Amino acid sequence: MTEEEIRAELAEVNAAIRAIRNGAQEYSMMNRSVRKADYSILLKERKDLEHQLASVTGASLSFGGWVGR
């Protein structure tokens, strides 16, 4: 995926996470129930997309070191 595609997908995932936080996880209308994506799956997807973005842009998300140094 390109950086733009990753950023677009990340924006969609973040919007879905915000919707769930605002109470849109599940709703019913006219005897039908609709459940959106699972919150924990969205969090994992966001983490994966952030790692992909870091890889594409050359940014590093992790640091190494020794205790006491």
PDB file with one MODEL, atoms N, CA, C and O in Angstrom:
MODEL        1
ATOM      1  N   MET A   1       0.833  -1.171   0.000  1.00  0.00           N
ATOM      2  CA  MET A   1       0.000   0.000   0.000  1.00  0.00           C
ATOM      3  C   MET A   1       0.886   1.247   0.000  1.00  0.00           C
ATOM      4  O   MET A   1       2.001   1.238   0.522  1.00  0.00           O
ATOM      5  N   THR A   2       0.374   2.292  -0.584  1.00  0.00           N
ATOM      6  CA  THR A   2       1.091   3.558  -0.568  1.00  0.00           C
ATOM      7  C   THR A   2       0.827   4.282   0.748  1.00  0.00           C
ATOM      8  O   THR A   2      -0.079   3.921   1.500  1.00  0.00           O
ATOM      9  N   GLU A   3       1.638   5.314   1.013  1.00  0.00           N
ATOM     10  CA  GLU A   3       1.445   6.090   2.228  1.00  0.00           C
ATOM     11  C   GLU A   3       0.048   6.697   2.270  1.00  0.00           C
ATOM     12  O   GLU A   3      -0.599   6.702   3.318  1.00  0.00           O
ATOM     13  N   GLU A   4      -0.414   7.205   1.143  1.00  0.00           N
ATOM     14  CA  GLU A   4      -1.739   7.824   1.084  1.00  0.00           C
ATOM     15  C   GLU A   4      -2.839   6.810   1.380  1.00  0.00           C
ATOM     16  O   GLU A   4      -3.792   7.121   2.094  1.00  0.00           O
ATOM     17  N   GLU A   5      -2.713   5.606   0.841  1.00  0.00           N
ATOM     18  CA  GLU A   5      -3.707   4.558   1.088  1.00  0.00           C
ATOM     19  C   GLU A   5      -3.731   4.159   2.559  1.00  0.00           C
ATOM     20  O   GLU A   5      -4.797   3.961   3.143  1.00  0.00           O
ATOM     21  N   ILE A   6      -2.543   4.043   3.149  1.00  0.00           N
ATOM     22  CA  ILE A   6      -2.455   3.678   4.562  1.00  0.00           C
ATOM     23  C   ILE A   6      -3.088   4.770   5.414  1.00  0.00           C
ATOM     24  O   ILE A   6      -3.851   4.481   6.335  1.00  0.00           O
ATOM     25  N   ARG A   7      -2.768   6.033   5.104  1.00  0.00           N
ATOM     26  CA  ARG A   7      -3.331   7.152   5.873  1.00  0.00           C
ATOM     27  C   ARG A   7      -4.859   7.198   5.740  1.00  0.00           C
ATOM     28  O   ARG A   7      -5.556   7.479   6.715  1.00  0.00           O
ATOM     29  N   ALA A   8      -5.375   6.927   4.550  1.00  0.00           N
ATOM     30  CA  ALA A   8      -6.823   6.925   4.340  1.00  0.00           C
ATOM     31  C   ALA A   8      -7.486   5.807   5.143  1.00  0.00           C
ATOM     32  O   ALA A   8      -8.520   6.023   5.776  1.00  0.00           O
ATOM     33  N   GLU A   9      -6.896   4.626   5.118  1.00  0.00           N
ATOM     34  CA  GLU A   9      -7.460   3.504   5.868  1.00  0.00           C
ATOM     35  C   GLU A   9      -7.357   3.753   7.366  1.00  0.00           C
ATOM     36  O   GLU A   9      -8.267   3.411   8.121  1.00  0.00           O
ATOM     37  N   LEU A  10      -6.253   4.347   7.794  1.00  0.00           N
ATOM     38  CA  LEU A  10      -6.082   4.682   9.202  1.00  0.00           C
ATOM     39  C   LEU A  10      -7.144   5.689   9.650  1.00  0.00           C
ATOM     40  O   LEU A  10      -7.669   5.587  10.759  1.00  0.00           O
ATOM     41  N   ALA A  11      -7.455   6.640   8.807  1.00  0.00           N
ATOM     42  CA  ALA A  11      -8.503   7.621   9.127  1.00  0.00           C
ATOM     43  C   ALA A  11      -9.858   6.927   9.273  1.00  0.00           C
ATOM     44  O   ALA A  11     -10.632   7.272  10.165  1.00  0.00           O
ATOM     45  N   GLU A  12     -10.151   5.955   8.409  1.00  0.00           N
ATOM     46  CA  GLU A  12     -11.414   5.219   8.499  1.00  0.00           C
ATOM     47  C   GLU A  12     -11.490   4.402   9.786  1.00  0.00           C
ATOM     48  O   GLU A  12     -12.531   4.360  10.442  1.00  0.00           O
ATOM     49  N   VAL A  13     -10.387   3.756  10.141  1.00  0.00           N
ATOM     50  CA  VAL A  13     -10.349   2.965  11.370  1.00  0.00           C
ATOM     51  C   VAL A  13     -10.533   3.877  12.582  1.00  0.00           C
ATOM     52  O   VAL A  13     -11.277   3.546  13.505  1.00  0.00           O
ATOM     53  N   ASN A  14      -9.856   5.022  12.577  1.00  0.00           N
ATOM     54  CA  ASN A  14      -9.999   5.964  13.685  1.00  0.00           C
ATOM     55  C   ASN A  14     -11.429   6.483  13.795  1.00  0.00           C
ATOM     56  O   ASN A  14     -11.938   6.664  14.900  1.00  0.00           O
ATOM     57  N   ALA A  15     -12.075   6.720  12.665  1.00  0.00           N
ATOM     58  CA  ALA A  15     -13.471   7.172  12.675  1.00  0.00           C
ATOM     59  C   ALA A  15     -14.372   6.086  13.260  1.00  0.00           C
ATOM     60  O   ALA A  15     -15.288   6.390  14.024  1.00  0.00           O
ATOM     61  N   ALA A  16     -14.125   4.838  12.913  1.00  0.00           N
ATOM     62  CA  ALA A  16     -14.923   3.727  13.451  1.00  0.00           C
ATOM     63  C   ALA A  16     -14.709   3.588  14.955  1.00  0.00           C
ATOM     64  O   ALA A  16     -15.655   3.318  15.695  1.00  0.00           O
ATOM     65  N   ILE A  17     -13.478   3.770  15.406  1.00  0.00           N
ATOM     66  CA  ILE A  17     -13.182   3.706  16.838  1.00  0.00           C
ATOM     67  C   ILE A  17     -13.912   4.825  17.574  1.00  0.00           C
ATOM     68  O   ILE A  17     -14.505   4.598  18.629  1.00  0.00           O
ATOM     69  N   ARG A  18     -13.868   6.030  17.017  1.00  0.00           N
ATOM     70  CA  ARG A  18     -14.577   7.154  17.632  1.00  0.00           C
ATOM     71  C   ARG A  18     -16.083   6.892  17.703  1.00  0.00           C
ATOM     72  O   ARG A  18     -16.725   7.201  18.707  1.00  0.00           O
ATOM     73  N   ALA A  19     -16.633   6.328  16.646  1.00  0.00           N
ATOM     74  CA  ALA A  19     -18.071   6.032  16.622  1.00  0.00           C
ATOM     75  C   ALA A  19     -18.440   5.047  17.725  1.00  0.00           C
ATOM     76  O   ALA A  19     -19.460   5.215  18.393  1.00  0.00           O
ATOM     77  N   ILE A  20     -17.623   4.032  17.915  1.00  0.00           N
ATOM     78  CA  ILE A  20     -17.891   3.050  18.968  1.00  0.00           C
ATOM     79  C   ILE A  20     -17.786   3.705  20.334  1.00  0.00           C
ATOM     80  O   ILE A  20     -18.607   3.445  21.213  1.00  0.00           O
ATOM     81  N   ARG A  21     -16.786   4.549  20.520  1.00  0.00           N
ATOM     82  CA  ARG A  21     -16.631   5.241  21.811  1.00  0.00           C
ATOM     83  C   ARG A  21     -17.825   6.148  22.104  1.00  0.00           C
ATOM     84  O   ARG A  21     -18.146   6.405  23.264  1.00  0.00           O
ATOM     85  N   ASN A  22     -18.476   6.629  21.054  1.00  0.00           N
ATOM     86  CA  ASN A  22     -19.637   7.497  21.220  1.00  0.00           C
ATOM     87  C   ASN A  22     -20.949   6.722  21.260  1.00  0.00           C
ATOM     88  O   ASN A  22     -22.026   7.310  21.157  1.00  0.00           O
ATOM     89  N   GLY A  23     -20.857   5.392  21.409  1.00  0.00           N
ATOM     90  CA  GLY A  23     -22.049   4.581  21.597  1.00  0.00           C
ATOM     91  C   GLY A  23     -22.629   3.955  20.347  1.00  0.00           C
ATOM     92  O   GLY A  23     -23.791   3.547  20.360  1.00  0.00           O
ATOM     93  N   ALA A  24     -21.886   3.864  19.290  1.00  0.00           N
ATOM     94  CA  ALA A  24     -22.422   3.331  18.041  1.00  0.00           C
ATOM     95  C   ALA A  24     -21.958   1.898  17.762  1.00  0.00           C
ATOM     96  O   ALA A  24     -21.883   1.490  16.603  1.00  0.00           O
ATOM     97  N   GLN A  25     -21.653   1.145  18.796  1.00  0.00           N
ATOM     98  CA  GLN A  25     -21.215  -0.236  18.607  1.00  0.00           C
ATOM     99  C   GLN A  25     -22.342  -1.097  18.036  1.00  0.00           C
ATOM    100  O   GLN A  25     -22.128  -1.912  17.139  1.00  0.00           O
ATOM    101  N   GLU A  26     -23.528  -0.902  18.569  1.00  0.00           N
ATOM    102  CA  GLU A  26     -24.664  -1.724  18.138  1.00  0.00           C
ATOM    103  C   GLU A  26     -25.941  -0.908  18.271  1.00  0.00           C
ATOM    104  O   GLU A  26     -26.098  -0.125  19.208  1.00  0.00           O
ATOM    105  N   TYR A  27     -26.836  -1.097  17.339  1.00  0.00           N
ATOM    106  CA  TYR A  27     -28.130  -0.423  17.439  1.00  0.00           C
ATOM    107  C   TYR A  27     -29.196  -1.271  16.774  1.00  0.00           C
ATOM    108  O   TYR A  27     -28.902  -2.150  15.964  1.00  0.00           O
ATOM    109  N   SER A  28     -30.438  -0.991  17.132  1.00  0.00           N
ATOM    110  CA  SER A  28     -31.579  -1.725  16.586  1.00  0.00           C
ATOM    111  C   SER A  28     -32.548  -0.749  15.945  1.00  0.00           C
ATOM    112  O   SER A  28     -32.739   0.373  16.413  1.00  0.00           O
ATOM    113  N   MET A  29     -33.158  -1.216  14.850  1.00  0.00           N
ATOM    114  CA  MET A  29     -34.162  -0.415  14.168  1.00  0.00           C
ATOM    115  C   MET A  29     -35.126  -1.352  13.453  1.00  0.00           C
ATOM    116  O   MET A  29     -34.713  -2.229  12.694  1.00  0.00           O
ATOM    117  N   MET A  30     -36.380  -1.159  13.701  1.00  0.00           N
ATOM    118  CA  MET A  30     -37.430  -1.946  13.043  1.00  0.00           C
ATOM    119  C   MET A  30     -37.170  -3.448  13.141  1.00  0.00           C
ATOM    120  O   MET A  30     -37.162  -4.155  12.133  1.00  0.00           O
ATOM    121  N   ASN A  31     -36.959  -3.924  14.363  1.00  0.00           N
ATOM    122  CA  ASN A  31     -36.752  -5.344  14.647  1.00  0.00           C
ATOM    123  C   ASN A  31     -35.482  -5.929  14.028  1.00  0.00           C
ATOM    124  O   ASN A  31     -35.364  -7.146  13.891  1.00  0.00           O
ATOM    125  N   ARG A  32     -34.544  -5.076  13.658  1.00  0.00           N
ATOM    126  CA  ARG A  32     -33.251  -5.538  13.142  1.00  0.00           C
ATOM    127  C   ARG A  32     -32.145  -4.950  13.990  1.00  0.00           C
ATOM    128  O   ARG A  32     -32.218  -3.800  14.425  1.00  0.00           O
ATOM    129  N   SER A  33     -31.130  -5.745  14.217  1.00  0.00           N
ATOM    130  CA  SER A  33     -29.991  -5.307  15.012  1.00  0.00           C
ATOM    131  C   SER A  33     -28.755  -5.243  14.130  1.00  0.00           C
ATOM    132  O   SER A  33     -28.505  -6.142  13.327  1.00  0.00           O
ATOM    133  N   VAL A  34     -27.986  -4.171  14.288  1.00  0.00           N
ATOM    134  CA  VAL A  34     -26.757  -3.993  13.518  1.00  0.00           C
ATOM    135  C   VAL A  34     -25.606  -3.834  14.495  1.00  0.00           C
ATOM    136  O   VAL A  34     -25.670  -3.013  15.411  1.00  0.00           O
ATOM    137  N   ARG A  35     -24.559  -4.615  14.303  1.00  0.00           N
ATOM    138  CA  ARG A  35     -23.373  -4.530  15.159  1.00  0.00           C
ATOM    139  C   ARG A  35     -22.174  -4.197  14.282  1.00  0.00           C
ATOM    140  O   ARG A  35     -21.912  -4.880  13.291  1.00  0.00           O
ATOM    141  N   LYS A  36     -21.454  -3.155  14.648  1.00  0.00           N
ATOM    142  CA  LYS A  36     -20.277  -2.738  13.889  1.00  0.00           C
ATOM    143  C   LYS A  36     -19.075  -3.577  14.298  1.00  0.00           C
ATOM    144  O   LYS A  36     -19.173  -4.448  15.162  1.00  0.00           O
ATOM    145  N   ALA A  37     -17.961  -3.305  13.678  1.00  0.00           N
ATOM    146  CA  ALA A  37     -16.740  -4.067  13.928  1.00  0.00           C
ATOM    147  C   ALA A  37     -16.394  -4.092  15.416  1.00  0.00           C
ATOM    148  O   ALA A  37     -16.709  -3.155  16.150  1.00  0.00           O
ATOM    149  N   ASP A  38     -15.760  -5.145  15.843  1.00  0.00           N
ATOM    150  CA  ASP A  38     -15.361  -5.298  17.225  1.00  0.00           C
ATOM    151  C   ASP A  38     -14.268  -4.288  17.573  1.00  0.00           C
ATOM    152  O   ASP A  38     -13.318  -4.098  16.814  1.00  0.00           O
ATOM    153  N   TYR A  39     -14.418  -3.649  18.723  1.00  0.00           N
ATOM    154  CA  TYR A  39     -13.495  -2.599  19.163  1.00  0.00           C
ATOM    155  C   TYR A  39     -12.051  -3.100  19.221  1.00  0.00           C
ATOM    156  O   TYR A  39     -11.142  -2.418  18.746  1.00  0.00           O
ATOM    157  N   SER A  40     -11.835  -4.266  19.791  1.00  0.00           N
ATOM    158  CA  SER A  40     -10.469  -4.794  19.924  1.00  0.00           C
ATOM    159  C   SER A  40      -9.841  -5.091  18.563  1.00  0.00           C
ATOM    160  O   SER A  40      -8.632  -4.935  18.393  1.00  0.00           O
ATOM    161  N   ILE A  41     -10.641  -5.511  17.609  1.00  0.00           N
ATOM    162  CA  ILE A  41     -10.126  -5.756  16.255  1.00  0.00           C
ATOM    163  C   ILE A  41      -9.722  -4.435  15.610  1.00  0.00           C
ATOM    164  O   ILE A  41      -8.698  -4.360  14.931  1.00  0.00           O
ATOM    165  N   LEU A  42     -10.526  -3.391  15.820  1.00  0.00           N
ATOM    166  CA  LEU A  42     -10.181  -2.084  15.273  1.00  0.00           C
ATOM    167  C   LEU A  42      -8.889  -1.552  15.885  1.00  0.00           C
ATOM    168  O   LEU A  42      -8.070  -0.963  15.180  1.00  0.00           O
ATOM    169  N   LEU A  43      -8.699  -1.752  17.179  1.00  0.00           N
ATOM    170  CA  LEU A  43      -7.459  -1.308  17.821  1.00  0.00           C
ATOM    171  C   LEU A  43      -6.253  -2.036  17.248  1.00  0.00           C
ATOM    172  O   LEU A  43      -5.207  -1.429  17.020  1.00  0.00           O
ATOM    173  N   LYS A  44      -6.398  -3.336  17.014  1.00  0.00           N
ATOM    174  CA  LYS A  44      -5.301  -4.112  16.416  1.00  0.00           C
ATOM    175  C   LYS A  44      -5.024  -3.636  14.993  1.00  0.00           C
ATOM    176  O   LYS A  44      -3.866  -3.499  14.598  1.00  0.00           O
ATOM    177  N   GLU A  45      -6.072  -3.385  14.230  1.00  0.00           N
ATOM    178  CA  GLU A  45      -5.914  -2.912  12.856  1.00  0.00           C
ATOM    179  C   GLU A  45      -5.207  -1.557  12.842  1.00  0.00           C
ATOM    180  O   GLU A  45      -4.344  -1.308  12.000  1.00  0.00           O
ATOM    181  N   ARG A  46      -5.582  -0.679  13.784  1.00  0.00           N
ATOM    182  CA  ARG A  46      -4.929   0.632  13.850  1.00  0.00           C
ATOM    183  C   ARG A  46      -3.439   0.475  14.135  1.00  0.00           C
ATOM    184  O   ARG A  46      -2.609   1.143  13.518  1.00  0.00           O
ATOM    185  N   LYS A  47      -3.104  -0.406  15.069  1.00  0.00           N
ATOM    186  CA  LYS A  47      -1.697  -0.646  15.399  1.00  0.00           C
ATOM    187  C   LYS A  47      -0.937  -1.171  14.178  1.00  0.00           C
ATOM    188  O   LYS A  47       0.177  -0.729  13.901  1.00  0.00           O
ATOM    189  N   ASP A  48      -1.538  -2.108  13.456  1.00  0.00           N
ATOM    190  CA  ASP A  48      -0.917  -2.654  12.249  1.00  0.00           C
ATOM    191  C   ASP A  48      -0.704  -1.566  11.188  1.00  0.00           C
ATOM    192  O   ASP A  48       0.353  -1.498  10.562  1.00  0.00           O
ATOM    193  N   LEU A  49      -1.715  -0.723  10.996  1.00  0.00           N
ATOM    194  CA  LEU A  49      -1.602   0.364  10.013  1.00  0.00           C
ATOM    195  C   LEU A  49      -0.538   1.375  10.420  1.00  0.00           C
ATOM    196  O   LEU A  49       0.189   1.889   9.570  1.00  0.00           O
ATOM    197  N   GLU A  50      -0.444   1.663  11.716  1.00  0.00           N
ATOM    198  CA  GLU A  50       0.582   2.580  12.193  1.00  0.00           C
ATOM    199  C   GLU A  50       1.975   2.021  11.940  1.00  0.00           C
ATOM    200  O   GLU A  50       2.886   2.768  11.585  1.00  0.00           O
ATOM    201  N   HIS A  51       2.150   0.709  12.120  1.00  0.00           N
ATOM    202  CA  HIS A  51       3.438   0.077  11.832  1.00  0.00           C
ATOM    203  C   HIS A  51       3.743   0.116  10.328  1.00  0.00           C
ATOM    204  O   HIS A  51       4.878   0.369   9.925  1.00  0.00           O
ATOM    205  N   GLN A  52       2.724  -0.136   9.511  1.00  0.00           N
ATOM    206  CA  GLN A  52       2.916  -0.056   8.064  1.00  0.00           C
ATOM    207  C   GLN A  52       3.319   1.354   7.651  1.00  0.00           C
ATOM    208  O   GLN A  52       4.211   1.537   6.823  1.00  0.00           O
ATOM    209  N   LEU A  53       2.661   2.341   8.231  1.00  0.00           N
ATOM    210  CA  LEU A  53       2.953   3.730   7.924  1.00  0.00           C
ATOM    211  C   LEU A  53       4.377   4.075   8.346  1.00  0.00           C
ATOM    212  O   LEU A  53       5.099   4.742   7.604  1.00  0.00           O
ATOM    213  N   ALA A  54       4.782   3.632   9.516  1.00  0.00           N
ATOM    214  CA  ALA A  54       6.145   3.876   9.983  1.00  0.00           C
ATOM    215  C   ALA A  54       7.161   3.232   9.042  1.00  0.00           C
ATOM    216  O   ALA A  54       8.219   3.803   8.777  1.00  0.00           O
ATOM    217  N   SER A  55       6.838   2.057   8.548  1.00  0.00           N
ATOM    218  CA  SER A  55       7.728   1.358   7.622  1.00  0.00           C
ATOM    219  C   SER A  55       7.856   2.108   6.297  1.00  0.00           C
ATOM    220  O   SER A  55       8.951   2.229   5.746  1.00  0.00           O
ATOM    221  N   VAL A  56       6.736   2.605   5.795  1.00  0.00           N
ATOM    222  CA  VAL A  56       6.717   3.309   4.509  1.00  0.00           C
ATOM    223  C   VAL A  56       7.414   4.667   4.614  1.00  0.00           C
ATOM    224  O   VAL A  56       8.107   5.086   3.687  1.00  0.00           O
ATOM    225  N   THR A  57       7.228   5.347   5.740  1.00  0.00           N
ATOM    226  CA  THR A  57       7.791   6.691   5.890  1.00  0.00           C
ATOM    227  C   THR A  57       9.201   6.679   6.460  1.00  0.00           C
ATOM    228  O   THR A  57       9.876   7.708   6.467  1.00  0.00           O
ATOM    229  N   GLY A  58       9.651   5.524   6.938  1.00  0.00           N
ATOM    230  CA  GLY A  58      10.988   5.421   7.500  1.00  0.00           C
ATOM    231  C   GLY A  58      11.059   5.811   8.960  1.00  0.00           C
ATOM    232  O   GLY A  58      12.149   5.911   9.523  1.00  0.00           O
ATOM    233  N   ALA A  59       9.923   6.031   9.576  1.00  0.00           N
ATOM    234  CA  ALA A  59       9.888   6.371  11.000  1.00  0.00           C
ATOM    235  C   ALA A  59      10.036   5.106  11.829  1.00  0.00           C
ATOM    236  O   ALA A  59       9.673   4.017  11.385  1.00  0.00           O
ATOM    237  N   SER A  60      10.563   5.252  13.015  1.00  0.00           N
ATOM    238  CA  SER A  60      10.735   4.110  13.902  1.00  0.00           C
ATOM    239  C   SER A  60       9.811   4.251  15.101  1.00  0.00           C
ATOM    240  O   SER A  60       9.716   5.327  15.693  1.00  0.00           O
ATOM    241  N   LEU A  61       9.131   3.168  15.461  1.00  0.00           N
ATOM    242  CA  LEU A  61       8.227   3.190  16.601  1.00  0.00           C
ATOM    243  C   LEU A  61       8.819   2.508  17.832  1.00  0.00           C
ATOM    244  O   LEU A  61       8.213   2.530  18.903  1.00  0.00           O
ATOM    245  N   SER A  62       9.988   1.906  17.689  1.00  0.00           N
ATOM    246  CA  SER A  62      10.561   1.191  18.836  1.00  0.00           C
ATOM    247  C   SER A  62      11.972   1.667  19.100  1.00  0.00           C
ATOM    248  O   SER A  62      12.670   2.142  18.204  1.00  0.00           O
ATOM    249  N   PHE A  63      12.378   1.527  20.362  1.00  0.00           N
ATOM    250  CA  PHE A  63      13.701   1.927  20.803  1.00  0.00           C
ATOM    251  C   PHE A  63      14.325   0.774  21.559  1.00  0.00           C
ATOM    252  O   PHE A  63      13.632   0.019  22.241  1.00  0.00           O
ATOM    253  N   GLY A  64      15.622   0.640  21.438  1.00  0.00           N
ATOM    254  CA  GLY A  64      16.335  -0.402  22.167  1.00  0.00           C
ATOM    255  C   GLY A  64      17.300   0.242  23.139  1.00  0.00           C
ATOM    256  O   GLY A  64      17.683   1.401  22.973  1.00  0.00           O
ATOM    257  N   GLY A  65      17.686  -0.496  24.133  1.00  0.00           N
ATOM    258  CA  GLY A  65      18.641   0.052  25.088  1.00  0.00           C
ATOM    259  C   GLY A  65      18.962  -0.965  26.144  1.00  0.00           C
ATOM    260  O   GLY A  65      18.391  -2.055  26.189  1.00  0.00           O
ATOM    261  N   TRP A  66      19.891  -0.586  26.997  1.00  0.00           N
ATOM    262  CA  TRP A  66      20.308  -1.458  28.072  1.00  0.00           C
ATOM    263  C   TRP A  66      19.952  -0.804  29.397  1.00  0.00           C
ATOM    264  O   TRP A  66      20.019   0.417  29.538  1.00  0.00           O
ATOM    265  N   VAL A  67      19.580  -1.609  30.342  1.00  0.00           N
ATOM    266  CA  VAL A  67      19.270  -1.108  31.671  1.00  0.00           C
ATOM    267  C   VAL A  67      20.529  -0.507  32.275  1.00  0.00           C
ATOM    268  O   VAL A  67      21.596  -1.118  32.219  1.00  0.00           O
ATOM    269  N   GLY A  68      20.415   0.688  32.851  1.00  0.00           N
ATOM    270  CA  GLY A  68      21.563   1.325  33.500  1.00  0.00           C
ATOM    271  C   GLY A  68      22.412   2.153  32.567  1.00  0.00           C
ATOM    272  O   GLY A  68      23.417   2.713  33.005  1.00  0.00           O
ATOM    273  N   ARG A  69      22.061   2.255  31.320  1.00  0.00           N
ATOM    274  CA  ARG A  69      22.860   3.070  30.392  1.00  0.00           C
ATOM    275  C   ARG A  69      22.118   4.270  29.981  1.00  0.00           C
ATOM    276  O   ARG A  69      22.629   5.075  29.203  1.00  0.00           O
TER     277      ARG A  69
ENDMDL
END
